[in-house]
Amino acid sequence: MTEGTDRTSKQWSELLGWLESEDASTGEFKVAMHSSTDRGRSLVAIEDIEEATKILSLPRSALLDTKTIPKQFIKNHCSELTSTQALTLFLTVYRLNRRTSKDLEKFEYPFSCYLSTLPADISQIPLVWQLRAVFGSLEEIDPGDLAQLDRLRTALTTTNSFTFYQLMTTTTIKQSNDVLSRFINDWANLLPTLRDCYPDARLGELLWSWLIVNTRCVSFPIGAKNSADNIALAPAFDMANHSPVSKVTAVATPQTLTMYSSTPQVNLNARAEPPPSYQSLAAPCQPRFMKGQEITFSYGPHSNSTLLTEYGFVASEPNPWDSIDVTDEIVALFDHSNPTHITKIELLKNTGYWEDYTIQCNPLESSHRILVALRLLHSSEEKISEWQDHIDGLVDELEGEIEQAVQCCLAELFALLKARSRALVESIARPAIDPSSLGLSAYAIMCLKTLASNEMTAVSSYPSETT
């Protein structure tokens, strides 16, 4: 048994022991933590698991959220923070205290048994690349220093701040900037507390904590008014890797979070509640999971660009949610100095059709939002009422001249996307590219190659000529 396997086994045993102290029925868990060089940590079945079967269940007290964090910590620091910000601060202080502890054997911190199982390496996420490009070593940067935050703000708004953007699709660049913007906003809200109460904290600790919260939290009803604040970190649960086609599901009650092998069926005749009583209504069949098989979980209907920028990987299997963001290209077709176009822009905004324009890759299909915008763009003022009928669902298409103009516009768009994706694939394939000079790992380059190749394959399926 290797040292890594020993450590994984020890962490899992200690985690189970702590969960048992929180009244989790760990003897009923049908999975164990597994570690490998290619997949990292994962959950694997320790027995055959049938459809709609409970895999593991966590009691309320084992979930880490703003209701289970020590009340004094919340009172002192978090009354004005979102759940994401509060959890990030709690984890940042954990990392700080652990780093400065004189005796790790005696180190104590709420939820520390769970927190010690969290991955230390988060380097595959583009946000890490961005911060390293700006600051170099993150362990030398004080997150309580406003000047450092302003450096990052400047990088976000400066063209060509990140050389590795030359290897990214435009969709990935946009999503990377969106993640960076969110991080900057949360850092700004945490900065006063870090400055005044935790001056020894380091940016690397803040970044790790923020990414743990943003990549591993699950939705859970903690009673927050804002739905985005109803989140929690779930021990063991968060070790499941992503699959876009996984049927594994989560069921939350006020007192438990339970993972099932597939969606459980409610037994409508059962009177025992709460919690709800579930039973499988399926006939006996092949087990959903065989012993030793990895248990995966869908993180949501995410494209590969989203998976990379939010989680640091791309799906290994075909991703039905892959898409290309063409918002900038569609918006550029409208002349912001033309009064007629300005009126159309306002109309699109008022009807909820302005921006957020995407092309689905598998199969290749322009979104309804794109077609709505282009149909309005090519409609004369006297035809706008017909366009209104279209978005109201009264007509599927507009008159032939408008539809032809829309198709010509789409053909030009796809010609642009084909040329751009082909150039990107060729650029990434050049032998001269040294990942280390860009601050990237070989795995990161592989992910970027996958994104570029997938996009080129998708747009290349668009016919060269329209009929």
Beta strands, then each sheet from edge to edge (+ up, - down):
strand 1: 31-36
strand 2: 40-45
strand 3: 54-59
strand 4: 217-219
strand 5: 231-233
strand 6: 241-242
strand 7: 249-253
strand 8: 256-260
strand 9: 265-266
strand 10: 278-279
strand 11: 294-297
strand 12: 323-325
strand 13: 358-360
strand 14: 365-366
sheet 1: 1+ 2- 11+ 6+
sheet 2: 3+ 8- 7+
sheet 3: 4+ 5-
sheet 4: 9+ 10-
sheet 5: 12+ 13- 14+
end
